Each structure stands twice: as C-alpha cells, then as structure tokens.
C-alpha cells in the first residue's frame, strides 16, 4: 500500500524496509538465529544474499545498511519477469484466487486487520514494538567514546561505546522513570514483546536491570582508564560511511522532547543530533494455534496463507524464514506435489511447532527462534554449552537432509 498509504513506522516506499534495528543478529552457527540464517542461505534465500551484499561491520552480528538493503530487495522483486508489483492498498482479501498469501507484516492496515479478524473468529492479537533513536556521527563526542567489541582490545572493534559512571547511570535511570511518555489508546493494554522492550520499561523493573541488560559493561575496557565502566551505551553503524549510529537497546516510547533531553545526558551525547527519534507502534498477529494449520493456511479460508510477523514469529530473519516456507508450501500445492514441513529438530520446523503450540488458558505470544523451541536431546546429562552445540548440529544436519530431499538445496554449503 506504500507510498500511497503511510504506516507509523515506515518512511520509504521500498520493499523490505527495516523499521527497527539494522541488525539480523548473530551469525554464530551455535546460536538459533545463526542456524536459521545458514539454513536460509543454503536454501538460496534472496534476503540473506542481499544482507551479505550490503552488510556493515558489527562484530559477530549480521548488520546491514538499511537503505541499500531495501533498495536491492526492491530492485530484485520489481525486475523479476514473473512478478507484477501493484502499488495500492487492499481492504479485503481478493476473491477468485485458488492461492493467496497475506504478508502484511505487523503493521497491517486497520481495514485488512478487520477482514483477517473476521476469518479467524476475532482471535487476532497485538503487542507494542519500540524503535531506537539514530544519532548523527559528527554530533558524538569522540573524546568520550571508544571503539571496542565485547572482549576485544581497546581501540578496535565495530561498536562505539559510551562509558558511564555509577552516578551518571543512576541519574539516567531517574530521568527515564520520570520522563513523559507517549500515551496508549484508552481501550488498549500495554503488551510488549520481551525482546524489544522500551528502555524506560526495563528501567522500571529495577534500578540495576539496565546495568545487567542492554547497558552491561561485561567484556569492555575503557582504554582511557584501563578499567571496566559501570555501564556502557553501545552505538552501531547505520550506514557504510559511518555517518549515523543506532543507540543499541534504547528503543523507547518517550515523547520526542523528552528523548532529546534525557538521552543528551548520556556522556558523549550532550550535543547529539537525532536523525530519527525512537517511537512505538502497534504490531498485529493472529492466534496461530487456532487460526492456522500446519501448512500456515487459515483454518477458516484454506486458500489463504499468512506469512511473516503476522503469524506470531518475531524478528527479521524469522519472518523471512516463515515467508520462505509459505512460498514453498504454496508452490507445492499448485504443482500437486506431496510434501512435508521441516521437522521440529530444525530451526524452521521449531518455528512452525511454536505457531502450532496451544497452551490452554495462556495468551499466545510471538517468539524469536530460541533453544526452548527445539525438542530436547536424548537421555543423558550434557553440559549446557555442549547441549546447545549438539542441538544446532542436529538442526543443521536435519535441515540439509530436508532441503536435499525436496530439491531445495542451493548447493551452497555454509561452513
């Protein structure tokens, strides 16, 4: 529907615009999100190929130049000979099609949300997602900041760090708790996704919560003092030239004037110029255990599939993986091919299992890929680190077998 219709979070007319962080998280093979990315790469994922082509230095994470990333994906889609891009909004799911995929994302338009709500029997849900500010690099006081990755030597690294003393930290917490915040609509409750909690909400859970969370100084040494700071705000590049930096972990619902007042109290940001302020937006998703079958079809309209965050997966990579599975399932249906989804031992299969898991009396919650979604290993005690290594190794082998068995393996072995 963009650019004719706006959303509370998007600012361009490009496809695959990253509205929150520009990071696709860890590339470690022994992390669930790293495993999921490698599975997608082996399947020939467009999103992963473009991400690697537009990546920025970010330590062990896969971060991208968000504008170049969105532009490249848009160009690939618009230039594809079998895709016809029509830029207009739809209020309802179109009739007369054997197969429809609804991939409206979490920012589904109110009219389309009502249509989906009717099809799922009023079971659509929501949570609030927050965005972190972006500051201009030239406005950061580099005499205070230092480059370093966690556990890396001082003066080197991809992250820019702003150290805080205990008194500076306590003052920041005080201001976060007292600052004026954006209001919710009267009839809505404050549901947040735990993985993207507003910084002031984290602070409200205890005065040291931030120091053990996004501001934890573990693994960092201030080269100016040789000591570990009490707390650290990390900044990550937003673009290849390093003109802009994202305030990592500082997603917020503070009012704009309050963001500028409070965040300029952080050492190194006293003269900060904000290229983007933090904000809060409503994300819509369905109660997938009731609304969708094992192939992600609407139980009330089996010709319609949902893909991405609206299903109840959370995160860029998870949403893209969900889209991959929906595309494959739909193609197989059109071709009349028998198929089976990836097993729960795989990262993609674990996501599918989450979408089908129903806990009576418990509100269905979106989820990133994580170790809790995988089935346990066999009997016998194994230390945590080794257990996780074995789970991701099993996931890699089972997914590779599934891709090869179904003719989906791209031939690109990821080490």
matplotlib code that plots the C-alpha trace (Angstrom):
import matplotlib.pyplot as plt

x = [0.0, 3.0, 3.7, 0.0, -0.8, 1.6, 2.4, 3.5, 7.0, 7.9, 9.5, 10.1, 8.3, 10.8, 10.1, 11.9, 12.4, 13.9, 12.0, 13.6, 17.2, 19.5, 20.9, 19.9, 21.6, 24.3, 25.9, 27.3, 26.5, 25.8, 23.1, 19.5, 19.3, 22.7, 21.5, 18.3, 20.3, 22.6, 19.7, 18.1, 21.4, 21.7, 18.1, 19.2, 17.4, 17.2, 17.0, 20.2, 22.1, 21.2, 22.0, 25.5, 26.0, 25.0, 26.5, 28.2, 30.8, 29.0, 31.2, 29.6, 26.3, 25.0, 24.1, 23.2, 23.0, 19.2, 18.7, 21.0, 19.4, 15.8, 16.8, 18.5, 15.5, 13.1, 15.1, 15.3, 11.5, 10.5, 12.8, 11.7, 9.9, 7.2, 6.3, 3.9, 4.1, 0.9, 1.2, -2.2, -3.8, -6.4, -9.1, -10.1, -8.6, -9.2, -11.8, -11.4, -7.9, -7.0, -4.0, -3.5, -0.6, -1.1, 2.2, 1.1, 3.7, 2.9, 1.7, -1.4, -3.9, -7.0, -9.3, -7.3, -6.9, -10.7, -11.0, -8.5, -10.2, -13.5, -11.8, -10.1, -13.2, -12.0, -8.7, -6.2, -3.9, -1.3, 1.7, 3.6, 7.1, 9.6, 12.2, 15.6, 16.9, 19.6, 22.2, 24.4, 28.0, 29.5, 27.5, 29.0, 31.8, 34.6, 36.8, 34.4, 33.6, 35.8, 35.6, 35.6, 33.7, 32.9, 36.1, 38.0, 41.1, 40.6, 40.7, 39.5, 36.0, 32.8, 30.8, 31.2, 30.9, 29.9, 31.0, 29.1, 30.0, 27.6, 26.4, 25.8, 23.9, 21.7, 20.9, 19.9, 17.6, 15.9, 15.2, 14.0, 11.5, 10.2, 10.2, 6.9, 5.9, 3.6, 0.0, -1.8, -5.3, -7.8, -9.1, -5.7, -3.4, 0.4, 1.5, 5.2, 7.4, 10.0, 12.8, 12.2, 11.2, 11.3, 14.4, 12.3, 10.1, 13.3, 14.4, 11.0, 11.7, 14.6, 17.3, 20.1, 18.1, 19.6, 23.1, 22.6, 20.8, 21.5, 23.9, 26.0, 29.8, 30.9, 33.8, 34.5, 37.5, 37.7, 41.2, 41.3, 41.2, 42.1, 39.0, 35.6, 33.0, 30.0, 27.6, 28.0, 25.8, 26.7, 26.2, 26.2, 26.8, 23.7, 25.4, 28.6, 30.2, 29.5, 27.5, 24.9, 24.7, 21.9, 21.5, 21.6, 18.9, 17.4, 14.1, 11.7, 8.2, 9.3, 8.0, 10.4, 11.3, 12.0, 14.2, 16.4, 16.6, 17.2, 19.5, 21.7, 22.5, 24.5, 28.3, 29.3, 25.7, 25.5, 25.3, 23.6, 21.6, 18.9, 18.4, 15.5, 13.7, 12.6, 8.9, 6.3, 4.0, 1.3, 2.0, -0.8, -0.6, -3.1, -3.6, -1.8, -2.6, -6.3, -6.1, -3.6, -3.0, 0.4, 1.0, 0.1, -3.3, -6.2, -8.4, -11.5, -10.2, -7.8, -6.9, -5.3, -1.9, -0.3, 3.4, 5.8, 5.3, 1.5, 1.7, 3.4, 7.1, 9.2, 12.3, 13.5, 15.1, 12.2, 9.7, 11.8, 12.1, 8.3, 7.9, 10.2, 8.1, 4.8, 6.2, 7.4, 4.1, 2.1, 4.3, 4.0, 0.2, 0.0, 2.2, 0.3, 3.4, 3.3, 5.3, 6.1, 7.2, 10.7, 10.8, 10.8, 14.5, 15.3, 15.2, 12.4, 10.5, 10.9, 9.3, 6.4, 6.0, 5.7, 3.0, 1.0, 1.6, -1.5, -1.4, -5.0, -5.7, -2.3, -2.2, -0.3, 2.9, 5.1, 8.6, 12.1, 13.9, 15.4, 16.7, 13.4, 11.6, 13.7, 12.8, 15.3, 18.2, 18.0, 18.6, 21.7, 23.2, 25.1, 26.5, 24.6, 27.2, 27.7, 23.9, 23.3, 26.1, 24.5, 21.1, 22.3, 24.4, 21.3, 19.3, 21.9, 22.0, 18.2, 17.6, 20.2, 18.6, 15.2, 16.4, 18.1, 15.2, 12.8, 15.1, 15.5, 19.2, 21.0, 24.4, 25.9, 27.4, 27.8, 30.7]
y = [0.0, 2.3, 5.0, 6.0, 4.9, 5.5, 3.5, 4.6, 3.2, 3.2, 6.2, 5.0, 3.3, 0.4, -3.2, -4.9, -1.6, -2.4, -0.2, -1.2, -2.4, -2.8, -6.0, -9.5, -10.8, -13.4, -15.4, -17.9, -21.4, -22.4, -19.8, -20.5, -17.3, -18.1, -21.6, -20.2, -17.8, -20.5, -22.8, -20.0, -19.3, -23.0, -22.7, -19.8, -17.1, -13.7, -11.9, -13.5, -12.9, -9.2, -8.9, -10.2, -7.9, -4.8, -5.8, -3.4, -4.2, -5.4, -7.8, -11.3, -10.0, -9.6, -5.9, -4.1, -0.7, -0.5, 1.8, -0.2, -3.4, -2.3, -0.8, -4.0, -6.2, -3.8, -3.9, -7.7, -8.0, -5.3, -6.6, -10.2, -11.3, -13.3, -10.7, -7.8, -5.2, -3.2, -0.3, 0.1, -1.0, -3.8, -3.6, -7.2, -10.5, -10.7, -13.2, -15.7, -16.9, -20.5, -19.3, -16.1, -15.2, -12.3, -10.9, -7.6, -7.6, -6.4, -3.1, -4.4, -1.7, -1.4, -2.5, -5.6, -6.3, -6.4, -8.7, -11.2, -10.8, -12.0, -15.0, -16.1, -15.5, -12.4, -14.1, -11.5, -10.1, -7.3, -6.1, -2.8, -2.7, 0.2, 1.7, 3.1, 6.5, 7.2, 9.9, 11.8, 10.6, 14.1, 15.1, 12.4, 13.5, 11.1, 12.2, 10.3, 7.4, 4.4, 1.6, -1.9, -5.2, -7.1, -8.9, -7.2, -5.0, -1.3, 1.0, -1.8, -3.1, -2.3, -0.8, 2.7, 2.7, 5.5, 4.7, 5.8, 6.1, 4.8, 8.3, 9.0, 5.7, 6.4, 9.9, 8.4, 5.8, 8.6, 10.6, 7.6, 6.8, 10.4, 11.4, 12.0, 9.0, 8.5, 7.5, 4.4, 4.4, 4.1, 0.7, -1.0, -2.6, -2.2, -5.5, -5.5, -8.0, -9.0, -8.9, -5.3, -3.7, 0.2, 1.2, 3.1, 0.0, -2.1, 0.6, 0.4, -3.3, -2.5, 0.1, -2.3, -4.0, -1.9, -2.4, -6.2, -5.8, -3.5, -1.3, -4.2, -3.4, -7.0, -7.7, -4.0, -1.9, 1.8, 2.5, 5.9, 4.4, 0.8, -0.1, -1.6, 1.1, 0.9, 0.9, 1.3, 2.5, 0.9, 2.5, 0.6, 1.9, 2.5, 3.1, 2.1, 5.6, 5.7, 9.0, 7.6, 5.4, 3.4, 3.5, -0.2, -1.3, 2.2, 1.6, 4.0, 5.4, 8.7, 11.9, 13.4, 16.4, 14.1, 11.8, 14.7, 16.0, 12.6, 11.0, 14.1, 13.4, 10.4, 11.1, 11.7, 12.7, 16.1, 17.7, 14.8, 15.5, 12.9, 11.7, 9.5, 9.6, 6.5, 5.6, 3.0, 1.2, -1.5, -4.9, -7.2, -11.0, -13.9, -16.6, -19.1, -22.3, -21.7, -19.7, -21.6, -25.2, -27.0, -25.5, -21.9, -21.9, -20.1, -22.7, -20.6, -20.0, -22.7, -20.9, -18.2, -18.4, -15.9, -15.2, -13.3, -11.5, -11.6, -15.3, -14.9, -15.2, -12.3, -10.9, -10.1, -13.5, -15.4, -13.5, -14.2, -17.8, -18.0, -16.4, -19.0, -21.9, -20.3, -19.8, -23.4, -24.9, -22.8, -23.8, -27.5, -27.2, -25.5, -28.2, -31.0, -32.3, -34.2, -32.5, -32.5, -29.5, -29.4, -31.4, -29.7, -30.6, -28.0, -24.2, -23.6, -26.6, -25.3, -22.1, -24.0, -26.0, -22.8, -21.5, -24.7, -25.0, -24.3, -23.8, -23.7, -20.5, -18.9, -15.9, -16.9, -14.8, -14.1, -15.6, -15.3, -18.6, -19.8, -23.0, -23.5, -24.2, -27.2, -30.7, -32.0, -34.3, -38.0, -39.2, -38.4, -35.4, -32.9, -29.6, -26.5, -25.3, -28.8, -29.5, -26.3, -27.2, -30.6, -29.1, -26.7, -29.5, -31.8, -28.9, -28.3, -32.0, -32.5, -29.3, -30.1, -33.5, -31.9, -29.4, -32.1, -34.5, -31.8, -30.4, -27.1, -27.2, -24.4, -26.2, -23.5, -25.2, -22.8, -23.7]
z = [0.0, 0.4, -0.7, -1.1, 2.5, 5.3, 8.4, 11.9, 11.3, 7.6, 5.9, 2.3, -0.5, -0.7, 0.0, 2.9, 4.8, 8.2, 10.6, 13.8, 14.2, 11.2, 12.7, 11.7, 14.9, 15.5, 12.7, 15.2, 14.0, 17.6, 18.1, 16.9, 14.8, 13.3, 12.5, 10.9, 8.7, 7.5, 6.7, 4.6, 2.8, 1.9, 0.5, -1.7, 0.3, -1.5, 1.8, 3.1, -0.2, -0.2, 3.5, 2.9, -0.1, 2.0, 5.3, 7.8, 10.4, 13.6, 15.4, 15.3, 14.1, 10.6, 10.3, 7.0, 5.5, 5.7, 2.7, 0.4, 1.7, 1.0, -2.4, -3.5, -2.5, -4.2, -7.4, -7.4, -7.0, -9.4, -12.1, -11.8, -15.0, -13.2, -10.5, -11.1, -8.4, -8.0, -5.5, -4.0, -0.7, -0.3, 2.3, 1.9, 0.8, -3.0, -4.3, -7.1, -6.4, -5.6, -3.6, -1.7, 0.6, 3.0, 4.2, 5.6, 8.4, 11.9, 10.6, 8.9, 7.8, 10.0, 7.2, 6.4, 10.1, 10.4, 7.4, 8.9, 12.3, 10.8, 9.2, 12.4, 14.6, 16.5, 17.6, 16.3, 19.0, 19.3, 21.1, 21.1, 19.5, 20.1, 17.8, 19.0, 18.0, 15.4, 16.0, 13.6, 13.9, 13.8, 16.8, 19.1, 21.4, 20.3, 23.2, 25.4, 23.1, 22.3, 19.6, 21.0, 20.7, 23.8, 25.0, 22.2, 22.7, 23.2, 20.2, 17.9, 17.1, 15.3, 18.2, 19.5, 23.3, 25.7, 29.3, 32.3, 36.0, 38.7, 39.4, 35.7, 35.4, 38.5, 37.1, 33.8, 35.5, 37.5, 34.3, 32.4, 35.2, 35.5, 31.8, 30.0, 27.8, 24.8, 25.7, 24.6, 23.2, 26.1, 25.2, 24.8, 27.3, 27.3, 25.8, 24.9, 23.1, 25.7, 23.1, 22.2, 25.5, 25.7, 27.7, 30.3, 30.8, 31.5, 34.0, 35.8, 36.6, 38.9, 39.2, 38.1, 35.4, 32.6, 34.0, 33.6, 30.3, 27.3, 29.3, 30.7, 30.6, 30.7, 28.2, 27.7, 28.9, 28.7, 27.1, 28.7, 32.2, 31.8, 33.8, 33.1, 33.2, 35.5, 32.4, 28.7, 25.9, 22.6, 19.2, 16.0, 12.4, 10.3, 7.0, 5.3, 5.6, 9.3, 9.2, 11.5, 14.6, 16.2, 20.0, 20.7, 23.2, 23.5, 21.9, 23.6, 23.9, 25.4, 23.8, 21.3, 23.5, 26.4, 24.3, 23.4, 27.0, 28.6, 26.1, 25.8, 29.5, 28.3, 28.2, 24.6, 23.5, 25.0, 21.6, 19.8, 16.6, 16.2, 12.6, 13.8, 17.2, 18.9, 18.6, 19.5, 17.1, 17.3, 15.9, 14.9, 14.9, 14.9, 17.5, 15.2, 17.1, 16.4, 13.2, 11.1, 10.1, 9.9, 6.4, 7.6, 5.9, 7.6, 9.1, 8.0, 4.5, 3.3, 0.1, 2.2, 3.8, 6.2, 6.2, 8.4, 11.7, 11.4, 12.1, 15.5, 14.6, 15.7, 14.0, 10.5, 9.9, 11.5, 9.3, 6.2, 7.0, 7.5, 4.1, 2.6, 4.0, 2.9, -0.6, -0.8, 0.6, -1.9, -4.9, -4.0, -3.7, -7.2, -8.7, -6.9, -5.2, -1.9, 0.8, 4.5, 6.5, 8.1, 11.3, 14.8, 15.2, 12.5, 13.1, 10.6, 12.0, 15.5, 14.4, 12.8, 16.0, 18.0, 15.8, 16.3, 20.1, 22.1, 25.8, 27.2, 29.2, 28.2, 25.8, 22.6, 22.4, 19.4, 19.6, 18.1, 17.4, 20.6, 22.2, 24.1, 20.9, 19.9, 21.2, 23.8, 23.0, 24.0, 27.6, 29.5, 31.1, 28.9, 29.9, 28.7, 26.2, 24.7, 24.7, 22.7, 20.2, 19.7, 19.2, 16.5, 14.9, 14.7, 13.3, 10.5, 9.5, 9.6, 7.6, 5.0, 4.5, 4.2, 1.6, -0.5, -0.3, -1.6, -4.3, -2.5, -1.7, -3.4, -3.5, -1.3, 1.8, 4.6, 6.8]

ax = plt.figure().add_subplot(projection="3d")
ax.plot(x, y, z, "-o")
ax.set_aspect("equal")
plt.show()
